[in-house]
Amino acid sequence: MINIALPKGRLGEKVLALFEQAGFDCPAIHDPGRRLVFESESAGVRYFWVKPSDVAIYVERGAADLGVAGKDILLEYEPDVYELLDLGLGRCRMAVAAPRGFYDDEERTLKVATKFTNIARRYYARQSRDIDIIHLNGSIELAPILGLSDVIVDIVETGATLRENDLAVLAEVVPISARLIANKAAYSFKHGAIDMISEKLKGLVQP
């Protein structure tokens, strides 16, 4: 039985549909109720829903053999897992944004608001830019509007929220999408089953 951690929410529903399309369906997961773990003996899989940011932890610690996590989570926390496949779901980008007309005076420290502190720090380190990281957990767009920061580093999908707040993208940091990840020990012992799942998914997302 392969244990698979699925991210809760809209992305998770798409991920589940992809797994089922690949032949790993689990009728029990569609039954309403309070169950947390769902098994399909015929498909040889056991699914469970977790908070998206926790998927990598479940996989790294071995509670799950496989999981699906956003590239943003993998870059930010750098879990010790194998990244097997880009599923092409939840496509967006990590970007630097600022108020329209913003000018970056490189003579002074740049104030950067973000919840992705490691990604932002590495991005600006490559540019040898002196920055002051301001860690926030929500409403990142508010920071430059109120003068808390000069710029933000955040996930951008359509850009509508930025436009509504008179902000604009200055630079793209990295493209983001959902990735299939595996626990390293589980891959050693169950590589046959894990490779089969990965290959079937690959056939759907990379025909």
Stockholm file with secondary structure:
# STOCKHOLM 1.0

chainA/1-207         MINIALPKGRLGEKVLALFEQAGFDCPAIHDPGRRLVFESESAGVRYFWVKPSDVAIYVERGAADLGVAGKDILLEYEPDVYELLDLGLGRCRMAVAAPRGFYDDEERTLKVATKFTNIARRYYARQSRDIDIIHLNGSIELAPILGLSDVIVDIVETGATLRENDLAVLAEVVPISARLIANKAAYSFKHGAIDMISEKLKGLVQP
#=GR chainA/1-207 SS CEEEEEESSHHHHHHHHHHHHTTCCCGGGGSCSSCCEEEETTTTEEEEEECGGGHHHHHHTTSCSEEEEEHHHHHHHCCSCEEEEECCCSCEEEEEEEETTCCCCTTSCEEEEESCHHHHHHHHHHTTCCEEEEECSSCTTHHHHTTSCSEEEEEESSSHHHHHTTEEEEEEEEEECEEEEECHHHHHHHHHHHHHHHHHHHHHHCC
#=GC SS_cons         CEEEEEESSHHHHHHHHHHHHTTCCCGGGGSCSSCCEEEETTTTEEEEEECGGGHHHHHHTTSCSEEEEEHHHHHHHCCSCEEEEECCCSCEEEEEEEETTCCCCTTSCEEEEESCHHHHHHHHHHTTCCEEEEECSSCTTHHHHTTSCSEEEEEESSSHHHHHTTEEEEEEEEEECEEEEECHHHHHHHHHHHHHHHHHHHHHHCC
//
